[in-house]
Amino acid sequence: MDRRVLEAKDFQVRNYHQSDRESVRAICCETGFLGNPIDPVFEDRELFADFLTDYYLKHEPDSAFVVIKDNVAKGYLLGSRRPLNHQVHSLLESVIYGGKVLSRYLGYRQESRRFIHWMVAKAWREVPAAPRTTGHFHSNLLPEVKSILVYRQLLETYFRYLHDHGVRQVHAQVVTFDGRRGLKLFERYGFKVLNQSEITKYRQFTDQTVYLCTIVKEFDEKSDLLLYPVR
């Protein structure tokens, strides 16, 4: 793997194109297990990618952005500025996803069944609350483009897009491994931490404690769109 430090000339952040769909879905699965491939945790890549990307790619593709390196998509940010639409979609699609899981359940390995059990029995208790009426996003980067420079440009591009459409607050849920320390970068860039909760679905795969945290950022002024460290 190329270990040199990425520079701005090495990559491009642009709007999502329909031709990026399979690349985005593949990146979703390649990074779905704490930045690594999801397969040890859940083997059904098709369903995993459907659950995490379908709404954004089908219903809000204008709110999606990709990182291009060497003419190939290496990362993405999927966002929503229509949170109520996203909630309705999630409710309706949960019935479809549930049907697919039931029809495939007996063919899954034990690890995949354990993941499903967590989703049904524990996810609703462990996933921290998030604002229901604000924009949101989630993003994933392959190792070759994982850097603060890339992530910052990706976020700033999305924030400008939200600002242009009248959205002034955005939230996300991010994974950290060590409580507060893992959130310091977001706090430096003006995010506020609303809450956090331990996520137990990875306990058998790592000896680190995994948390899911809800963070929020407001940008009333143009200057708020730039992720300069807060002093």
N, C-alpha and C positions, 0 to 999 in steps of 0.2 A: 504494500500500500504506500502511496505517496504521502510522506510525513511532513513535507515542507509547509510552512505557514501560509494559509490562504490570504491572498490579497484581493482587493476589490475587482481587479481585472480578470480574476480567475473564475468568476461566477456571475450569474445574472438572476435577478428576481423579476419575474413577469407574471402577468395574468394567466390563469389556468386556461388551457385549450382542451377541447374535447379529445384531441389526440393524446393527451396526457393521462387519460383515465386509467389505463392498465398500469402505467408507471406509478401513479399515486397509490393504487390499490396494492401494488407489490411492495412499495415503501412502507405502507401501513403494516403489512404482515412482517416485513424484515425488521421492523423496529418495535413491534407490539409488546414484547416482553422486556420491559425496562431498557429499551434501546437495542434489544437483540431480537432475533426471529421468534415469533410467537409459538412455533410448532411444539416445543416441549410442554407448553401450558395448554394449548388448544390447537388441535390438528386441522380443523376445518377452516382453511384460509378464505375460502369463498364467503362463508357466513361471517367470519370476523371482519373482512373488508366491507361487506355489505353494511354491517351494523355501524361501523365507524365512518364510512365515507358516502353512503348512498344519498342521504339527504342533501349534503353539500354539493355533490357533483351533479345531482339531478335537478335540484330546486333552487340552489343559490350558487351556481358556478361563477357568477360575477364576484362573489365574495371569497373566491379561492385563488391562491397564488402558489407558484412553484419556484424552486431554486434550480437553475440550469447550470451544469458544469460539463464541459466537453460535449455540448449539444444533447445532453441527456438529463432528464429530471432526476435530481438527487435528494430533493426534500420538498416539503409542502407546508402550507398553512391553510387550513379549512376553517372558514368563519361564517358567522351568521349575523345579519342585522335585522332579521325578522324572527325574534325568539319565539313568538307565539306560533308561527308556522312550524318551526322546528319541533315544538312540544306536541302539536297535533300530529305531525308526521311520526314522531317517536311512539306515540300512543297507538296509532293505527298499525304501524309496521311491527310493533312488538307481537301482535297476533300472528303475523306472517312468519316472523323469525321463530316464534314459539312452535309453530307448526313444523317448520323445517327441522328444528332441534329434535322434536319428538320422533319425526320420521327417520332420523339418522342416529338417534341416541344409542341403540344397541350395537351399532357399528363403530362407535368411538372407543378409544383407549380409556383406561381408568383415569389418566390425568385430565383428559378432556371432560369426562363425566364429572370429575371433581370441580372443574372450572364452572360447569353448568350449575352444579349444586350451589356454589358460592353466589353465582348471579341471582339465583332464585331465592335463596335463604338469607344471604348476608349483605348483598350489594346495597340494598335499600337502606340498611342500617349503617353501613360503613362509609358510603360515599357522602362527603360533607355537603351541606346545603349550598346552593348557588342562586344568585339573583335570577328571577324568572322573566324580567322585562328589559334586560340589557343585551347588547351584542355580546358575542362570545367567540372563542377560537380554540383550536388545538393544532399543534404542529409536530412534525417529525422530520428528522434529518438523518441521512445515512452518514456513516463515520467519516467519509471523505470530505464532507462539507460541514461537519459539526464544529462550529466555532462561534464565538461571541459576535464577530463581525457579520457573519451570515445571518444569525438569528436576529441581530439588531436591525439589519436592513429589511429582513422579512417583516418584522413587527412594524417598523416605521412605514413601510409600504401599505400595510393593512390599516394602520391608524389613519393615514392620509385618506385612504378610501372611505373609512367610516366617517371621518370629519366632513368630507365632501358630500356625504349623504345625510348629514344632520345627526349622526350618532355621536354622543358625547361621553359615553361610558362603556367599558368593555370588561368582561371577566373571562377567566380561564381556570381550569383545574390542572395542576401540575404535580408530578410525582417527585418526592424528595426521599432521601434515605436516612437523614439524620436530624429530623425536626427542623428547628429554626435556622440552623446554619445553611441549609440548602436553599433557603428563601432570601438570603441576603442580596443576591444579585438582582432579583426582582424588586426588592425594596429600594435598592439604590437607584433604580430607574422609575421610581414613583408609583409602583404598585403597592396597594395595601392588602395585607393578609386578613381575610375575613374569618377563616377557620381552617382546621386541619383534622384529619382522622387517620388512624392506622388502617391500612388495607392488608387483610390477612391472606389473600388468595395466592401470594407468592412465598409464603412461609416455608414450604417444602423445597423451594429452589434457591433460597438465599438466607444467610444468617444475619443480614441487615434488616432493620426495621424499616418498612416502607410506609410512607405517608402520602395521602392525597390532600392537596391544599387548594383552597379557593382564593384566588387573588383578583383584585379589581383595580382598574385605573380610569381616572377621569381626565379628559383633555378639553378644557374650555377655550384655551388659547392655542394658536398655531404652534407656539414654542413647546407645548405639551406633547406634540406629536414626535418630537425628537428625543431619543433615549439617552440624553446626557445624564451622567450620574448626579443624583441629588446630594448636595453637600450639607 
